[in-house]
Amino acid sequence: MTEILKFVYVMFLFISMFIVTTEVGGECINDIDCPQTGNLFYVFICKNRICELINKYPQNL
C-alpha cells in the first residue's frame, strides 16, 4: 500500500514539472510590467519590450 502511494506521489511530482510554465519573458513597456521575483539578487527589467531576468549585483571576475 505504501509503495503505491509513493509511486503516485512521485508521478504527481514528475508530471507537475512539465505543467509548470517555464518561460516568463513577456512583453512590457516599462519595468513595472515585468513580474516581481522576491529575490534579492535577481530582478526583471524591461529591455527591448521583453522582460529579462538580470543579476542585480554583477560579479567582477
PDB file with SEQRES, HELIX, SHEET and CRYST1 records, atoms N, CA, C and O in Angstrom:
SEQRES   1 A   61  MET THR GLU ILE LEU LYS PHE VAL TYR VAL MET PHE LEU          
SEQRES   2 A   61  PHE ILE SER MET PHE ILE VAL THR THR GLU VAL GLY GLY          
SEQRES   3 A   61  GLU CYS ILE ASN ASP ILE ASP CYS PRO GLN THR GLY ASN          
SEQRES   4 A   61  LEU PHE TYR VAL PHE ILE CYS LYS ASN ARG ILE CYS GLU          
SEQRES   5 A   61  LEU ILE ASN LYS TYR PRO GLN ASN LEU                          
HELIX    1 AA1 THR A    2  ILE A   19  1                                  18    
HELIX    2 AA2 ASP A   31  ASP A   33  5                                   3    
SHEET    1 AA1 2 TYR A  42  LYS A  47  0                                        
SHEET    2 AA1 2 ILE A  50  ASN A  55 -1                                        
CRYST1    1.000    1.000    1.000  90.00  90.00  90.00 P 1           1          
ATOM      1  N   MET A   1       0.821  -1.194   0.000  1.00  0.00           N  
ATOM      2  CA  MET A   1       0.000   0.000   0.000  1.00  0.00           C  
ATOM      3  C   MET A   1       0.863   1.255   0.000  1.00  0.00           C  
ATOM      4  O   MET A   1       0.590   2.198  -0.742  1.00  0.00           O  
ATOM      5  N   THR A   2       1.910   1.269   0.835  1.00  0.00           N  
ATOM      6  CA  THR A   2       2.760   2.463   0.887  1.00  0.00           C  
ATOM      7  C   THR A   2       3.544   2.644  -0.405  1.00  0.00           C  
ATOM      8  O   THR A   2       3.839   3.771  -0.801  1.00  0.00           O  
ATOM      9  N   GLU A   3       3.886   1.525  -1.072  1.00  0.00           N  
ATOM     10  CA  GLU A   3       4.596   1.635  -2.340  1.00  0.00           C  
ATOM     11  C   GLU A   3       3.722   2.291  -3.401  1.00  0.00           C  
ATOM     12  O   GLU A   3       4.215   3.061  -4.226  1.00  0.00           O  
ATOM     13  N   ILE A   4       2.445   1.994  -3.383  1.00  0.00           N  
ATOM     14  CA  ILE A   4       1.519   2.597  -4.344  1.00  0.00           C  
ATOM     15  C   ILE A   4       1.399   4.094  -4.082  1.00  0.00           C  
ATOM     16  O   ILE A   4       1.412   4.887  -5.023  1.00  0.00           O  
ATOM     17  N   LEU A   5       1.284   4.483  -2.835  1.00  0.00           N  
ATOM     18  CA  LEU A   5       1.196   5.905  -2.501  1.00  0.00           C  
ATOM     19  C   LEU A   5       2.476   6.642  -2.880  1.00  0.00           C  
ATOM     20  O   LEU A   5       2.420   7.761  -3.391  1.00  0.00           O  
ATOM     21  N   LYS A   6       3.622   6.026  -2.633  1.00  0.00           N  
ATOM     22  CA  LYS A   6       4.893   6.638  -3.026  1.00  0.00           C  
ATOM     23  C   LYS A   6       4.966   6.796  -4.542  1.00  0.00           C  
ATOM     24  O   LYS A   6       5.407   7.830  -5.042  1.00  0.00           O  
ATOM     25  N   PHE A   7       4.535   5.773  -5.265  1.00  0.00           N  
ATOM     26  CA  PHE A   7       4.559   5.825  -6.724  1.00  0.00           C  
ATOM     27  C   PHE A   7       3.661   6.943  -7.242  1.00  0.00           C  
ATOM     28  O   PHE A   7       4.061   7.697  -8.129  1.00  0.00           O  
ATOM     29  N   VAL A   8       2.458   7.054  -6.700  1.00  0.00           N  
ATOM     30  CA  VAL A   8       1.529   8.110  -7.119  1.00  0.00           C  
ATOM     31  C   VAL A   8       2.118   9.476  -6.797  1.00  0.00           C  
ATOM     32  O   VAL A   8       2.020  10.394  -7.612  1.00  0.00           O  
ATOM     33  N   TYR A   9       2.717   9.628  -5.644  1.00  0.00           N  
ATOM     34  CA  TYR A   9       3.317  10.892  -5.241  1.00  0.00           C  
ATOM     35  C   TYR A   9       4.460  11.277  -6.179  1.00  0.00           C  
ATOM     36  O   TYR A   9       4.544  12.424  -6.617  1.00  0.00           O  
ATOM     37  N   VAL A  10       5.332  10.331  -6.486  1.00  0.00           N  
ATOM     38  CA  VAL A  10       6.458  10.598  -7.386  1.00  0.00           C  
ATOM     39  C   VAL A  10       5.961  10.928  -8.784  1.00  0.00           C  
ATOM     40  O   VAL A  10       6.492  11.834  -9.426  1.00  0.00           O  
ATOM     41  N   MET A  11       4.965  10.221  -9.262  1.00  0.00           N  
ATOM     42  CA  MET A  11       4.422  10.511 -10.594  1.00  0.00           C  
ATOM     43  C   MET A  11       3.783  11.893 -10.630  1.00  0.00           C  
ATOM     44  O   MET A  11       3.916  12.612 -11.620  1.00  0.00           O  
ATOM     45  N   PHE A  12       3.095  12.265  -9.564  1.00  0.00           N  
ATOM     46  CA  PHE A  12       2.497  13.596  -9.497  1.00  0.00           C  
ATOM     47  C   PHE A  12       3.579  14.669  -9.575  1.00  0.00           C  
ATOM     48  O   PHE A  12       3.437  15.637 -10.322  1.00  0.00           O  
ATOM     49  N   LEU A  13       4.655  14.506  -8.813  1.00  0.00           N  
ATOM     50  CA  LEU A  13       5.753  15.477  -8.849  1.00  0.00           C  
ATOM     51  C   LEU A  13       6.425  15.513 -10.217  1.00  0.00           C  
ATOM     52  O   LEU A  13       6.750  16.590 -10.717  1.00  0.00           O  
ATOM     53  N   PHE A  14       6.633  14.364 -10.819  1.00  0.00           N  
ATOM     54  CA  PHE A  14       7.291  14.289 -12.121  1.00  0.00           C  
ATOM     55  C   PHE A  14       6.449  14.951 -13.203  1.00  0.00           C  
ATOM     56  O   PHE A  14       6.976  15.713 -14.014  1.00  0.00           O  
ATOM     57  N   ILE A  15       5.165  14.676 -13.226  1.00  0.00           N  
ATOM     58  CA  ILE A  15       4.283  15.256 -14.244  1.00  0.00           C  
ATOM     59  C   ILE A  15       4.100  16.752 -14.018  1.00  0.00           C  
ATOM     60  O   ILE A  15       3.988  17.508 -14.982  1.00  0.00           O  
ATOM     61  N   SER A  16       4.068  17.190 -12.770  1.00  0.00           N  
ATOM     62  CA  SER A  16       3.872  18.617 -12.499  1.00  0.00           C  
ATOM     63  C   SER A  16       5.048  19.457 -12.980  1.00  0.00           C  
ATOM     64  O   SER A  16       4.882  20.651 -13.230  1.00  0.00           O  
ATOM     65  N   MET A  17       6.225  18.870 -13.116  1.00  0.00           N  
ATOM     66  CA  MET A  17       7.367  19.619 -13.646  1.00  0.00           C  
ATOM     67  C   MET A  17       7.117  20.076 -15.074  1.00  0.00           C  
ATOM     68  O   MET A  17       7.606  21.133 -15.473  1.00  0.00           O  
ATOM     69  N   PHE A  18       6.371  19.307 -15.849  1.00  0.00           N  
ATOM     70  CA  PHE A  18       6.119  19.645 -17.241  1.00  0.00           C  
ATOM     71  C   PHE A  18       4.921  20.562 -17.415  1.00  0.00           C  
ATOM     72  O   PHE A  18       4.756  21.174 -18.470  1.00  0.00           O  
ATOM     73  N   ILE A  19       4.093  20.664 -16.404  1.00  0.00           N  
ATOM     74  CA  ILE A  19       2.902  21.502 -16.490  1.00  0.00           C  
ATOM     75  C   ILE A  19       3.217  22.949 -16.116  1.00  0.00           C  
ATOM     76  O   ILE A  19       2.564  23.870 -16.607  1.00  0.00           O  
ATOM     77  N   VAL A  20       4.205  23.157 -15.259  1.00  0.00           N  
ATOM     78  CA  VAL A  20       4.556  24.492 -14.783  1.00  0.00           C  
ATOM     79  C   VAL A  20       5.119  25.313 -15.941  1.00  0.00           C  
ATOM     80  O   VAL A  20       5.902  24.807 -16.746  1.00  0.00           O  
ATOM     81  N   THR A  21       4.720  26.569 -16.017  1.00  0.00           N  
ATOM     82  CA  THR A  21       5.215  27.455 -17.058  1.00  0.00           C  
ATOM     83  C   THR A  21       6.680  27.765 -16.811  1.00  0.00           C  
ATOM     84  O   THR A  21       7.070  28.103 -15.693  1.00  0.00           O  
ATOM     85  N   THR A  22       7.494  27.648 -17.860  1.00  0.00           N  
ATOM     86  CA  THR A  22       8.924  27.888 -17.704  1.00  0.00           C  
ATOM     87  C   THR A  22       9.375  29.187 -18.341  1.00  0.00           C  
ATOM     88  O   THR A  22      10.455  29.678 -18.014  1.00  0.00           O  
ATOM     89  N   GLU A  23       8.599  29.753 -19.229  1.00  0.00           N  
ATOM     90  CA  GLU A  23       9.014  30.986 -19.885  1.00  0.00           C  
ATOM     91  C   GLU A  23       8.196  32.145 -19.343  1.00  0.00           C  
ATOM     92  O   GLU A  23       6.970  32.155 -19.456  1.00  0.00           O  
ATOM     93  N   VAL A  24       8.874  33.119 -18.757  1.00  0.00           N  
ATOM     94  CA  VAL A  24       8.182  34.268 -18.191  1.00  0.00           C  
ATOM     95  C   VAL A  24       8.564  35.552 -18.909  1.00  0.00           C  
ATOM     96  O   VAL A  24       8.214  36.639 -18.450  1.00  0.00           O  
ATOM     97  N   GLY A  25       9.266  35.451 -20.015  1.00  0.00           N  
ATOM     98  CA  GLY A  25       9.707  36.635 -20.746  1.00  0.00           C  
ATOM     99  C   GLY A  25       8.575  37.241 -21.546  1.00  0.00           C  
ATOM    100  O   GLY A  25       8.533  37.098 -22.768  1.00  0.00           O  
ATOM    101  N   GLY A  26       7.657  37.915 -20.878  1.00  0.00           N  
ATOM    102  CA  GLY A  26       6.513  38.523 -21.538  1.00  0.00           C  
ATOM    103  C   GLY A  26       6.842  39.891 -22.092  1.00  0.00           C  
ATOM    104  O   GLY A  26       7.914  40.440 -21.838  1.00  0.00           O  
ATOM    105  N   GLU A  27       5.903  40.438 -22.856  1.00  0.00           N  
ATOM    106  CA  GLU A  27       6.090  41.768 -23.416  1.00  0.00           C  
ATOM    107  C   GLU A  27       5.853  42.818 -22.340  1.00  0.00           C  
ATOM    108  O   GLU A  27       5.067  42.612 -21.415  1.00  0.00           O  
ATOM    109  N   CYS A  28       6.550  43.955 -22.474  1.00  0.00           N  
ATOM    110  CA  CYS A  28       6.436  45.019 -21.485  1.00  0.00           C  
ATOM    111  C   CYS A  28       6.680  46.368 -22.152  1.00  0.00           C  
ATOM    112  O   CYS A  28       7.194  46.451 -23.267  1.00  0.00           O  
ATOM    113  N   ILE A  29       6.301  47.408 -21.444  1.00  0.00           N  
ATOM    114  CA  ILE A  29       6.590  48.771 -21.877  1.00  0.00           C  
ATOM    115  C   ILE A  29       7.616  49.387 -20.933  1.00  0.00           C  
ATOM    116  O   ILE A  29       8.535  50.077 -21.374  1.00  0.00           O  
ATOM    117  N   ASN A  30       7.459  49.138 -19.633  1.00  0.00           N  
ATOM    118  CA  ASN A  30       8.450  49.584 -18.649  1.00  0.00           C  
ATOM    119  C   ASN A  30       8.633  48.489 -17.598  1.00  0.00           C  
ATOM    120  O   ASN A  30       7.966  47.455 -17.645  1.00  0.00           O  
ATOM    121  N   ASP A  31       9.538  48.724 -16.656  1.00  0.00           N  
ATOM    122  CA  ASP A  31       9.914  47.686 -15.684  1.00  0.00           C  
ATOM    123  C   ASP A  31       8.760  47.228 -14.802  1.00  0.00           C  
ATOM    124  O   ASP A  31       8.773  46.094 -14.324  1.00  0.00           O  
ATOM    125  N   ILE A  32       7.782  48.062 -14.578  1.00  0.00           N  
ATOM    126  CA  ILE A  32       6.657  47.702 -13.700  1.00  0.00           C  
ATOM    127  C   ILE A  32       5.772  46.615 -14.333  1.00  0.00           C  
ATOM    128  O   ILE A  32       5.037  45.931 -13.621  1.00  0.00           O  
ATOM    129  N   ASP A  33       5.836  46.451 -15.661  1.00  0.00           N  
ATOM    130  CA  ASP A  33       5.049  45.424 -16.349  1.00  0.00           C  
ATOM    131  C   ASP A  33       5.634  44.026 -16.166  1.00  0.00           C  
ATOM    132  O   ASP A  33       4.944  43.037 -16.412  1.00  0.00           O  
ATOM    133  N   CYS A  34       6.881  43.929 -15.742  1.00  0.00           N  
ATOM    134  CA  CYS A  34       7.542  42.636 -15.570  1.00  0.00           C  
ATOM    135  C   CYS A  34       7.190  42.040 -14.208  1.00  0.00           C  
ATOM    136  O   CYS A  34       6.897  42.784 -13.272  1.00  0.00           O  
ATOM    137  N   PRO A  35       7.214  40.702 -14.078  1.00  0.00           N  
ATOM    138  CA  PRO A  35       6.883  40.069 -12.796  1.00  0.00           C  
ATOM    139  C   PRO A  35       7.935  40.360 -11.737  1.00  0.00           C  
ATOM    140  O   PRO A  35       9.104  40.581 -12.053  1.00  0.00           O  
ATOM    141  N   GLN A  36       7.515  40.359 -10.494  1.00  0.00           N  
ATOM    142  CA  GLN A  36       8.423  40.560  -9.366  1.00  0.00           C  
ATOM    143  C   GLN A  36       8.887  39.194  -8.872  1.00  0.00           C  
ATOM    144  O   GLN A  36       8.076  38.276  -8.746  1.00  0.00           O  
ATOM    145  N   THR A  37      10.177  39.047  -8.591  1.00  0.00           N  
ATOM    146  CA  THR A  37      10.712  37.754  -8.182  1.00  0.00           C  
ATOM    147  C   THR A  37      10.710  37.552  -6.679  1.00  0.00           C  
ATOM    148  O   THR A  37      10.533  36.424  -6.218  1.00  0.00           O  
ATOM    149  N   GLY A  38      10.902  38.605  -5.901  1.00  0.00           N  
ATOM    150  CA  GLY A  38      11.044  38.452  -4.466  1.00  0.00           C  
ATOM    151  C   GLY A  38      12.440  38.007  -4.086  1.00  0.00           C  
ATOM    152  O   GLY A  38      12.708  37.717  -2.920  1.00  0.00           O  
ATOM    153  N   ASN A  39      13.332  37.950  -5.065  1.00  0.00           N  
ATOM    154  CA  ASN A  39      14.710  37.553  -4.848  1.00  0.00           C  
ATOM    155  C   ASN A  39      15.561  38.805  -4.689  1.00  0.00           C  
ATOM    156  O   ASN A  39      15.356  39.788  -5.400  1.00  0.00           O  
ATOM    157  N   LEU A  40      16.508  38.777  -3.767  1.00  0.00           N  
ATOM    158  CA  LEU A  40      17.353  39.947  -3.532  1.00  0.00           C  
ATOM    159  C   LEU A  40      18.413  40.138  -4.609  1.00  0.00           C  
ATOM    160  O   LEU A  40      18.895  41.254  -4.802  1.00  0.00           O  
ATOM    161  N   PHE A  41      18.787  39.075  -5.315  1.00  0.00           N  
ATOM    162  CA  PHE A  41      19.906  39.145  -6.238  1.00  0.00           C  
ATOM    163  C   PHE A  41      19.500  39.255  -7.705  1.00  0.00           C  
ATOM    164  O   PHE A  41      20.294  39.714  -8.526  1.00  0.00           O  
ATOM    165  N   TYR A  42      18.289  38.846  -8.050  1.00  0.00           N  
ATOM    166  CA  TYR A  42      17.840  38.889  -9.433  1.00  0.00           C  
ATOM    167  C   TYR A  42      16.575  39.720  -9.547  1.00  0.00           C  
ATOM    168  O   TYR A  42      15.741  39.724  -8.642  1.00  0.00           O  
ATOM    169  N   VAL A  43      16.437  40.425 -10.666  1.00  0.00           N  
ATOM    170  CA  VAL A  43      15.277  41.275 -10.890  1.00  0.00           C  
ATOM    171  C   VAL A  43      14.956  41.262 -12.385  1.00  0.00           C  
ATOM    172  O   VAL A  43      15.855  41.142 -13.218  1.00  0.00           O  
ATOM    173  N   PHE A  44      13.670  41.388 -12.719  1.00  0.00           N  
ATOM    174  CA  PHE A  44      13.259  41.501 -14.108  1.00  0.00           C  
ATOM    175  C   PHE A  44      13.296  42.960 -14.519  1.00  0.00           C  
ATOM    176  O   PHE A  44      12.828  43.831 -13.786  1.00  0.00           O  
ATOM    177  N   ILE A  45      13.859  43.229 -15.706  1.00  0.00           N  
ATOM    178  CA  ILE A  45      13.818  44.572 -16.273  1.00  0.00           C  
ATOM    179  C   ILE A  45      13.247  44.482 -17.677  1.00  0.00           C  
ATOM    180  O   ILE A  45      13.298  43.432 -18.318  1.00  0.00           O  
ATOM    181  N   CYS A  46      12.703  45.596 -18.146  1.00  0.00           N  
ATOM    182  CA  CYS A  46      12.155  45.659 -19.491  1.00  0.00           C  
ATOM    183  C   CYS A  46      13.262  46.118 -20.434  1.00  0.00           C  
ATOM    184  O   CYS A  46      13.772  47.231 -20.312  1.00  0.00           O  
ATOM    185  N   LYS A  47      13.627  45.247 -21.375  1.00  0.00           N  
ATOM    186  CA  LYS A  47      14.698  45.552 -22.314  1.00  0.00           C  
ATOM    187  C   LYS A  47      14.213  45.191 -23.711  1.00  0.00           C  
ATOM    188  O   LYS A  47      13.923  44.028 -23.989  1.00  0.00           O  
ATOM    189  N   ASN A  48      14.124  46.175 -24.582  1.00  0.00           N  
ATOM    190  CA  ASN A  48      13.625  45.975 -25.952  1.00  0.00           C  
ATOM    191  C   ASN A  48      12.229  45.361 -25.956  1.00  0.00           C  
ATOM    192  O   ASN A  48      11.930  44.486 -26.768  1.00  0.00           O  
ATOM    193  N   ARG A  49      11.376  45.826 -25.041  1.00  0.00           N  
ATOM    194  CA  ARG A  49       9.979  45.414 -24.910  1.00  0.00           C  
ATOM    195  C   ARG A  49       9.811  43.944 -24.521  1.00  0.00           C  
ATOM    196  O   ARG A  49       8.770  43.347 -24.793  1.00  0.00           O  
ATOM    197  N   ILE A  50      10.840  43.355 -23.882  1.00  0.00           N  
ATOM    198  CA  ILE A  50      10.782  41.974 -23.391  1.00  0.00           C  
ATOM    199  C   ILE A  50      11.342  41.954 -21.973  1.00  0.00           C  
ATOM    200  O   ILE A  50      12.379  42.563 -21.710  1.00  0.00           O  
ATOM    201  N   CYS A  51      10.668  41.264 -21.059  1.00  0.00           N  
ATOM    202  CA  CYS A  51      11.152  41.149 -19.680  1.00  0.00           C  
ATOM    203  C   CYS A  51      12.342  40.193 -19.640  1.00  0.00           C  
ATOM    204  O   CYS A  51      12.268  39.069 -20.136  1.00  0.00           O  
ATOM    205  N   GLU A  52      13.437  40.657 -19.043  1.00  0.00           N  
ATOM    206  CA  GLU A  52      14.635  39.838 -18.918  1.00  0.00           C  
ATOM    207  C   GLU A  52      15.060  39.788 -17.463  1.00  0.00           C  
ATOM    208  O   GLU A  52      14.990  40.789 -16.751  1.00  0.00           O  
ATOM    209  N   LEU A  53      15.502  38.617 -17.026  1.00  0.00           N  
ATOM    210  CA  LEU A  53      15.979  38.419 -15.664  1.00  0.00           C  
ATOM    211  C   LEU A  53      17.467  38.749 -15.626  1.00  0.00           C  
ATOM    212  O   LEU A  53      18.255  38.151 -16.358  1.00  0.00           O  
ATOM    213  N   ILE A  54      17.856  39.698 -14.775  1.00  0.00           N  
ATOM    214  CA  ILE A  54      19.261  40.082 -14.679  1.00  0.00           C  
ATOM    215  C   ILE A  54      19.718  39.987 -13.231  1.00  0.00           C  
ATOM    216  O   ILE A  54      18.911  39.994 -12.301  1.00  0.00           O  
ATOM    217  N   ASN A  55      21.030  39.897 -13.063  1.00  0.00           N  
ATOM    218  CA  ASN A  55      21.636  39.890 -11.738  1.00  0.00           C  
ATOM    219  C   ASN A  55      21.726  41.330 -11.260  1.00  0.00           C  
ATOM    220  O   ASN A  55      22.300  42.180 -11.941  1.00  0.00           O  
ATOM    221  N   LYS A  56      21.167  41.601 -10.105  1.00  0.00           N  
ATOM    222  CA  LYS A  56      21.153  42.958  -9.561  1.00  0.00           C  
ATOM    223  C   LYS A  56      22.551  43.408  -9.158  1.00  0.00           C  
ATOM    224  O   LYS A  56      22.878  44.590  -9.267  1.00  0.00           O  
ATOM    225  N   TYR A  57      23.374  42.476  -8.696  1.00  0.00           N  
ATOM    226  CA  TYR A  57      24.731  42.772  -8.253  1.00  0.00           C  
ATOM    227  C   TYR A  57      25.713  41.954  -9.093  1.00  0.00           C  
ATOM    228  O   TYR A  57      26.081  40.848  -8.696  1.00  0.00           O  
ATOM    229  N   PRO A  58      26.149  42.478 -10.255  1.00  0.00           N  
ATOM    230  CA  PRO A  58      27.057  41.692 -11.106  1.00  0.00           C  
ATOM    231  C   PRO A  58      28.393  41.432 -10.410  1.00  0.00           C  
ATOM    232  O   PRO A  58      28.910  42.278  -9.681  1.00  0.00           O  
ATOM    233  N   GLN A  59      28.927  40.253 -10.653  1.00  0.00           N  
ATOM    234  CA  GLN A  59      30.200  39.879 -10.048  1.00  0.00           C  
ATOM    235  C   GLN A  59      31.336  40.297 -10.968  1.00  0.00           C  
ATOM    236  O   GLN A  59      31.261  40.111 -12.183  1.00  0.00           O  
ATOM    237  N   ASN A  60      32.371  40.852 -10.396  1.00  0.00           N  
ATOM    238  CA  ASN A  60      33.564  41.205 -11.163  1.00  0.00           C  
ATOM    239  C   ASN A  60      34.508  40.019 -11.154  1.00  0.00           C  
ATOM    240  O   ASN A  60      34.923  39.553 -10.093  1.00  0.00           O  
ATOM    241  N   LEU A  61      34.848  39.528 -12.346  1.00  0.00           N  
ATOM    242  CA  LEU A  61      35.729  38.364 -12.429  1.00  0.00           C  
ATOM    243  C   LEU A  61      37.134  38.787 -12.706  1.00  0.00           C  
ATOM    244  O   LEU A  61      38.023  37.942 -12.810  1.00  0.00           O  
TER     245      LEU A  61                                                      
END                                                                             
